[in-house]
Amino acid sequence: MQQKIIILDFGSQTTQLIGRRVRELDTFCEILPYNKYPVGDETVIGVILSGSPYSVHDPEAFGVDLTQFVGRVPVLGICYGAQYISHSLGGRVEKADSREYGRANLETVCTDNPLFAGFDQHSQVWMSHGDTITAIPDGFECIASTKDVRYAAYWSGSRRLGSQAVWAVQFHPEVFHTVQGMQLLRNFVVDICGSRQQWSAASFIDTTVEELRRQLGHDRVILGLSGGVDSSVCATLLNRAIGDRLTCIFVDHGMLRKDEFRKVMEAYQGLGLNVIGVDASEKFFADLAGVSDPEQKRKIIGRDFVEVFNAEAKKITDARWLAQGTIYPDRIESLNITGKVIKSHHNVGGLPKEMHLQLCEPLRWLFKDEVRRVGYELGMPERLIKRHPFPGPGLAVRILGDITRDKVRMLQEADDIYIEAMQQYVCDDGVRLYDKIWQAGAVLLSTVRSVGVMGDERTYEHPVALRAVTSTDAMTADWAHLPYDFMARVSNEIINKVRGVNRVCYDISSKPPATIEWE
């Protein structure tokens, strides 16, 4: 029986980081909306309540019935979660005199408490809250304080709430700036909740192959292959489970990277996969004509993608399933707990209800780095595993404004110069620059024109923005500090060789507040 930690999401921007940290402890976890606790699920060994943009006093603040799990399994409240527990059980939460945001130091820590085992007496933490806990419920005990926050952490102590205790921290252990945050989470997940730490790439493969065989039976499956690491790992995993009952279809919508269709088809020759290539670019370009809204682009491409698949599926009369390489961040970003779409993903938001195939998503619980570890465990070639992520809608969401073949041509050429240079550039430590970057690509600002001078003539052409970020899971990302000599060479080559481009910029935005893609 697979153990799991449930993380109840109250809308914090760092909820996914909590999940990522729990996974790093080789423990499976599931992030659920605050009001969707799986009552009766005996595989749950602990519950974590996330932070939230709300105050517990806001009329629209999210709330949960604590009796569903308090006393039944260990509970850890983080930030809003800590405030909500106090507020619900008779403590007091009040608006702070000033918003407490940034680094703070724990000045007193009860290191004999199991949550703080192995902690230094003075440890740096990260605060981010407007309210503060001014009183904890009767019977609860304070176990950590800072100069300005008396109840930086507390637990149920002598108060009997059932067979299991409750812990709460006002700071964020999941973020990098809380120096011993992983120690705290390890103490909770492993020592307090009793995780056996059996979640790994190898165990995932064994479990998933067994589940796929049970789910799919003797049915034939069609997989949407893109050439990226997600769909590649998905195909290899399915191939291990059902063999030649998998048919892969690679759709060329005309907005792939330069020569991508040919390269992808060649890359799969050695994997023993049955791959059918379909050139549907005319249809996609026709349906995208004049469309500038990024969400509409994604929807159109998702709709056309399924239509092309349905057309191919009719040729495979016994096909009943459509497999996709949807991963956990795709699902998380596509719909948050407020019901507001952040952005539709090609594998999520673009699928119409009338799709004629059932959906199979073997990677739906994995973060990107976990997908790569599974790929290595499956013995896949490194060139496929190390490929940077690329959006399903392709260059359509890297061209600001409407889509034309000439704009795609410009961006393909600029992007190819950029990526090829990154793959050839070797850093001082002997590592390729490409391998140090999580994701890189060029963006065409086709809605903007800038004045330039080429030779004796003035030009009025488009700028290209270069994007490169470092990350471990795509939930957060920082802009990459590329070498100046590399950037100078790439900029010069793009402007000299790509007709229609006369300016190159570099995007130095991190995620959050920006996203990795521009659209």
C-alpha positions in Angstrom: 0.0 0.0 0.0 1.5 3.3 -1.1 1.7 5.9 1.6 1.0 9.5 0.9 1.0 13.0 2.4 -2.0 15.2 1.5 -1.3 18.9 1.0 -4.4 21.0 1.2 -4.0 24.0 -1.1 -5.4 27.3 0.2 -4.1 29.3 -2.7 -0.5 29.9 -1.8 2.0 30.5 -4.6 4.4 28.1 -2.9 2.0 25.2 -2.4 3.6 23.3 -5.2 7.0 23.9 -3.6 5.8 22.0 -0.5 4.8 19.1 -2.7 8.2 19.2 -4.5 10.0 19.1 -1.1 8.0 16.2 0.1 8.8 14.3 -3.1 12.5 15.0 -2.5 12.0 13.0 0.7 11.1 10.0 -1.5 7.5 10.3 -0.3 4.4 10.4 -2.5 2.2 13.4 -2.0 -1.0 14.8 -3.5 -2.0 18.4 -3.7 -5.7 18.9 -3.3 -8.1 21.9 -3.1 -8.6 22.9 0.6 -12.1 21.4 0.6 -11.3 18.1 -1.1 -9.8 16.0 1.7 -10.2 12.3 0.9 -12.1 11.2 3.9 -11.6 7.5 4.6 -8.4 7.1 2.5 -6.2 4.9 4.7 -3.1 5.5 2.7 -2.8 9.1 4.1 -0.1 9.3 6.7 -0.1 13.1 7.2 -1.7 16.4 6.2 -0.1 19.7 5.4 -2.1 22.9 5.2 -0.6 25.5 2.9 -0.4 29.3 3.0 -3.0 31.5 1.3 -3.4 35.0 -0.1 -6.3 35.5 2.3 -6.6 36.6 5.9 -8.6 34.2 8.1 -10.9 37.1 8.8 -11.8 37.7 5.1 -15.4 36.8 4.3 -14.2 34.8 1.2 -11.3 33.1 3.1 -11.0 29.4 2.5 -11.8 27.0 5.3 -11.8 23.3 6.0 -13.4 21.0 8.5 -10.4 20.1 10.7 -12.2 17.2 12.3 -11.8 15.2 9.1 -8.1 14.6 9.8 -7.0 16.4 13.1 -6.3 13.7 15.7 -6.4 11.0 13.0 -3.1 11.7 11.3 -0.3 14.2 12.1 -1.0 17.7 10.8 1.3 20.6 9.9 0.0 24.0 9.2 2.2 26.5 7.3 1.6 30.3 7.5 -2.1 30.7 6.7 -2.5 27.0 7.7 -1.0 27.8 11.1 -3.3 30.9 11.5 -6.3 28.9 10.4 -5.7 26.2 13.0 -5.3 28.7 15.8 -8.3 30.7 14.7 -10.5 27.6 14.4 -9.5 26.0 17.7 -9.9 29.0 20.0 -6.7 31.0 19.5 -6.4 34.5 18.2 -5.2 35.9 14.9 -4.8 39.7 14.4 -3.6 42.0 11.8 0.2 42.7 12.2 1.4 46.3 12.8 3.4 45.9 9.6 3.5 43.1 7.0 6.2 40.6 8.0 8.0 39.6 4.8 11.5 38.3 4.3 14.2 36.8 6.4 13.9 36.4 10.2 15.8 34.4 12.8 14.4 31.9 15.2 15.7 33.1 18.5 14.3 30.4 20.7 13.7 26.9 19.5 12.5 23.8 21.4 15.0 21.4 19.8 13.6 18.6 22.0 10.3 18.8 20.1 10.3 16.3 17.2 9.5 18.9 14.6 12.7 20.8 15.4 15.0 17.8 16.0 18.5 18.7 14.7 17.8 22.4 14.5 20.3 25.1 15.5 19.2 27.3 18.4 19.3 30.3 16.0 18.1 29.5 12.5 17.1 31.7 9.5 13.5 31.4 8.3 11.3 33.1 5.7 8.2 35.0 6.7 5.4 36.2 4.4 2.2 37.3 6.2 0.0 40.3 7.0 -1.7 38.7 10.0 0.0 37.3 13.1 -1.0 34.8 15.8 -1.4 36.6 19.1 -2.7 33.7 21.1 -2.7 29.9 20.6 -5.5 27.6 21.6 -5.7 26.4 25.2 -3.4 23.4 25.9 -1.2 24.2 22.9 2.5 25.1 23.5 4.8 27.6 21.8 7.9 25.8 20.4 9.7 28.6 18.4 9.8 32.4 18.4 11.5 35.3 16.6 12.2 38.8 17.7 8.9 40.0 16.3 6.8 36.8 16.2 6.2 35.2 19.5 4.3 32.2 18.1 6.6 31.4 15.1 5.8 27.7 15.8 3.5 25.9 18.2 2.0 22.4 18.7 -0.9 20.7 20.4 1.2 19.7 23.3 -0.8 18.5 26.2 -4.2 19.1 24.5 -5.6 15.8 23.4 -7.1 16.0 19.9 -7.1 12.3 19.3 -4.2 9.9 18.8 -2.1 12.3 16.7 -0.7 15.8 17.3 -0.9 19.1 15.4 2.1 21.3 14.5 2.0 24.8 13.0 4.7 27.2 11.8 4.2 30.9 10.9 7.2 30.8 8.4 7.6 28.9 5.1 9.9 25.8 5.5 9.5 25.0 1.8 11.4 28.0 0.4 15.1 28.2 -0.1 15.6 31.1 2.3 14.5 29.0 5.3 17.9 27.4 5.9 16.8 24.3 7.8 13.4 24.0 6.1 14.1 20.6 4.6 15.2 19.4 8.0 11.8 20.5 9.4 9.9 18.8 6.6 12.0 15.6 7.0 11.2 15.6 10.7 7.5 15.9 9.9 7.2 13.6 6.9 9.7 10.8 7.9 10.0 10.9 11.7 6.5 12.1 12.7 4.3 10.7 9.9 6.4 7.6 9.5 7.1 7.7 5.7 8.9 4.6 4.5 10.5 6.7 1.7 9.7 4.2 -1.0 8.7 6.7 -3.7 11.4 6.5 -6.4 11.8 6.4 -10.2 12.2 2.6 -10.1 9.1 2.1 -7.9 7.1 4.5 -10.0 8.0 2.5 -13.2 7.0 -0.8 -11.6 3.8 0.5 -10.1 2.8 2.5 -13.3 3.5 -0.4 -15.7 1.3 -2.6 -13.6 -1.5 0.0 -13.5 -1.3 0.6 -17.2 -1.6 -3.1 -18.0 -4.6 -3.3 -15.7 -6.2 0.0 -17.1 -5.6 -0.6 -20.8 -6.0 -4.4 -20.9 -5.6 -5.5 -24.6 -6.7 -2.1 -26.0 -4.7 -0.2 -28.5 -3.4 3.2 -27.5 -2.5 6.3 -29.6 0.1 8.6 -28.2 0.6 12.3 -29.1 4.4 12.4 -29.6 6.1 15.8 -29.6 9.8 14.9 -29.3 10.0 16.5 -25.9 11.1 14.6 -22.8 7.5 14.2 -21.4 6.0 12.5 -24.4 9.2 10.6 -25.0 9.2 9.1 -21.5 5.5 8.5 -21.7 6.0 6.6 -25.0 8.8 4.5 -23.6 6.8 3.7 -20.4 3.8 2.7 -22.4 5.9 0.6 -24.8 7.2 -1.3 -21.8 3.7 -1.9 -20.5 1.8 -2.8 -23.7 4.4 -3.2 -26.5 3.2 -3.0 -30.1 -0.4 -2.1 -29.0 1.0 1.5 -28.8 0.9 3.7 -31.9 2.6 7.1 -31.7 1.5 10.0 -33.9 3.7 13.0 -34.4 1.7 16.0 -35.7 3.6 18.7 -37.4 1.4 21.9 -36.9 4.0 24.0 -38.7 5.2 25.8 -35.6 7.9 23.4 -34.4 11.5 24.4 -34.2 13.6 24.5 -37.4 13.9 21.0 -38.9 12.2 19.6 -35.8 9.9 17.2 -37.6 12.7 15.4 -39.4 14.9 15.3 -36.2 12.2 13.9 -34.0 11.3 11.2 -36.5 14.9 10.2 -36.7 15.4 10.2 -32.9 12.8 7.5 -32.3 14.2 5.0 -34.8 16.3 3.3 -32.1 13.5 3.1 -29.5 11.5 0.5 -31.3 8.4 2.7 -31.3 5.7 2.6 -34.0 5.6 6.3 -35.1 3.3 7.9 -37.8 4.2 11.4 -38.9 1.4 13.7 -40.0 2.0 17.1 -41.7 -1.1 19.1 -40.8 0.5 22.6 -41.0 -1.9 23.9 -43.6 -4.9 23.3 -41.3 -3.3 24.9 -38.3 -2.1 28.0 -40.2 -5.6 28.5 -41.7 -7.4 28.2 -38.4 -4.9 30.5 -36.6 -5.1 33.2 -39.3 -5.7 36.6 -37.6 -5.8 35.2 -34.0 -3.7 37.2 -31.6 -5.1 36.2 -28.2 -2.7 33.6 -26.6 -5.5 31.7 -24.9 -7.3 31.4 -28.2 -4.2 30.2 -29.9 -3.8 27.4 -27.3 -7.5 26.4 -27.7 -7.4 26.3 -31.5 -4.2 24.3 -31.5 -5.6 21.9 -28.9 -8.8 21.5 -30.9 -7.1 21.0 -34.2 -4.6 18.6 -32.6 -7.5 16.4 -31.4 -9.3 16.6 -34.8 -6.1 15.4 -36.5 -5.8 12.6 -34.0 -9.4 11.6 -34.5 -8.9 11.4 -38.2 -5.9 9.1 -37.7 -7.7 7.1 -35.0 -10.3 6.1 -37.6 -7.5 4.3 -39.5 -6.7 2.3 -36.3 -10.1 0.7 -35.8 -9.4 -0.9 -32.4 -7.8 2.3 -30.8 -9.6 3.3 -27.6 -7.1 5.4 -25.7 -5.2 8.7 -26.3 -2.1 8.9 -24.2 -0.5 12.2 -23.3 2.7 13.3 -21.5 0.8 15.6 -19.2 2.8 16.2 -16.0 1.9 17.6 -12.6 2.8 21.3 -13.2 0.6 21.3 -16.3 -2.4 20.3 -14.3 -1.6 22.6 -11.4 -1.1 25.7 -13.6 -4.2 25.1 -15.8 -6.7 25.5 -13.0 -6.0 26.9 -9.6 -8.3 26.5 -6.6 -10.1 29.8 -7.2 -11.2 28.3 -10.6 -9.3 30.9 -12.6 -7.3 29.7 -15.5 -3.6 30.8 -15.4 -3.0 29.4 -18.8 -4.3 26.4 -20.8 -1.8 23.7 -21.5 -1.8 21.9 -24.8 -2.3 18.6 -22.9 -4.9 20.0 -20.5 -7.0 23.0 -21.4 -7.2 22.4 -25.2 -9.0 19.1 -25.1 -12.7 19.4 -26.2 -15.4 17.3 -24.5 -16.3 15.5 -27.7 -12.9 13.8 -28.0 -13.7 10.2 -29.1 -10.8 8.5 -27.2 -10.4 7.9 -23.5 -7.4 9.8 -21.9 -4.4 8.0 -20.4 -1.8 10.2 -18.6 0.9 8.0 -17.0 3.1 11.0 -15.9 0.3 13.0 -14.4 1.8 12.9 -10.9 5.4 13.7 -11.9 7.4 17.0 -11.8 9.7 17.5 -14.7 12.9 16.4 -13.0 11.2 13.3 -11.8 10.2 12.6 -15.5 13.9 12.8 -16.4 14.9 10.4 -13.6 12.3 8.0 -14.9 13.7 8.3 -18.4 17.2 7.5 -17.1 15.8 4.5 -15.2 14.1 3.3 -18.4 17.5 3.4 -20.2 16.5 6.1 -22.7 19.2 8.0 -24.6 20.5 11.2 -22.9 19.9 13.4 -25.9 16.1 12.8 -25.5 16.1 13.1 -21.7 18.2 16.4 -21.6 16.1 18.2 -24.1 14.7 21.5 -22.9 10.9 21.7 -22.4 9.0 23.1 -25.4 5.4 24.2 -25.3 2.8 22.0 -27.0 1.5 24.9 -29.2 5.1 25.4 -30.2 6.2 28.8 -31.6 2.6 30.0 -31.8 2.9 31.1 -28.1 6.4 32.5 -28.7 5.1 34.9 -31.4 3.3 37.9 -29.8 0.4 38.7 -32.1 -1.1 36.8 -35.0 0.6 33.9 -36.7 2.0 33.9 -40.3 4.4 31.6 -42.1 6.9 34.5 -42.4 6.8 35.2 -38.7 7.3 31.5 -37.9 10.3 31.5 -40.4 11.9 34.4 -38.6 11.5 32.9 -35.2 12.7 29.4 -36.3 15.9 30.9 -37.7 16.5 33.1 -34.6 15.7 30.3 -32.2 17.9 27.8 -34.1 20.9 30.2 -33.9 20.3 30.7 -30.2 19.9 27.0 -29.3 22.7 25.7 -31.6 25.1 28.3 -30.0 24.1 27.2 -26.5 24.7 23.6 -27.3 28.2 24.4 -28.7 29.3 26.7 -25.9 31.4 25.0 -23.3 31.7 26.8 -19.9 34.9 27.0 -17.9 33.9 23.9 -15.8 33.7 21.8 -19.0 29.9 21.6 -19.0 27.8 22.7 -22.0 25.9 25.9 -21.4 22.8 24.1 -22.8 23.0 21.5 -20.0 23.0 24.2 -17.3 19.8 25.8 -18.5 16.3 24.5 -17.7 14.7 26.0 -20.7 15.7 28.5 -23.4 14.1 29.9 -26.5 13.5 33.0 -28.6 10.4 35.1 -28.6 9.3 37.2 -31.6 7.7 40.6 -30.6 5.8 40.8 -33.9 3.5 43.5 -32.5 6.5 45.8 -32.0 8.7 47.4 -34.5 12.0 49.2 -33.7 14.1 51.6 -35.8 17.6 50.3 -36.7 20.4 51.1 -39.1 21.9 48.5 -41.5 24.6 49.8 -43.8 23.4 53.1 -45.1 19.7 52.3 -44.7 17.3 52.8 -41.8 15.2 49.7 -40.9 11.9 49.3 -39.2 11.8 45.7 -38.1 10.9 43.4 -35.3 12.8 42.7 -32.0 13.5 39.2 -30.7 13.7 38.5 -27.0 15.9 35.7 -25.8 14.7 33.7 -22.7 16.8 31.3 -20.6 15.9 30.2 -17.1 17.3 27.9 -14.4 15.0 25.7 -12.4 14.5 22.2 -10.9 10.8 21.7 -11.5 9.4 24.7 -13.5 7.2 25.8 -10.6 9.8 28.5 -9.9 12.5 29.7 -12.1 15.3 32.3 -12.2 16.7 34.0 -15.3 20.0 32.5 -16.3 23.1 34.7 -16.2 24.5 33.9 -19.6 28.1 34.8 -20.5 28.4 38.2 -22.2 30.6 36.9 -25.0 28.0 34.2 -25.8 25.1 36.8 -25.8 27.1 39.2 -28.0 27.8 36.5 -30.5 24.2 35.3 -30.6 22.8 38.8 -30.9 25.2 39.7 -33.8 24.4 36.5 -35.7 20.6 36.8 -35.3 20.6 40.4 -36.5 22.9 39.7 -39.4 21.3 36.5 -40.6 17.5 36.7 -39.8 15.7 38.9 -42.3 13.1 41.0 -40.5 14.9 41.2 -37.1 17.0 44.2 -36.2 17.1 44.1 -32.4 17.8 41.4 -29.8 16.8 41.7 -26.1 17.3 39.4 -23.1 14.5 38.7 -20.6 15.7 39.0 -17.0 12.3 38.1 -15.3 12.0 35.3 -12.8 9.0 33.1 -12.1 7.1 34.2 -10.1 6.0 36.9 -10.9 6.5 36.2 -14.6 6.0 32.8 -16.3 8.7 31.0 -18.3 6.8 31.4 -21.6 5.6 34.9 -22.7 2.1 33.6 -23.6 
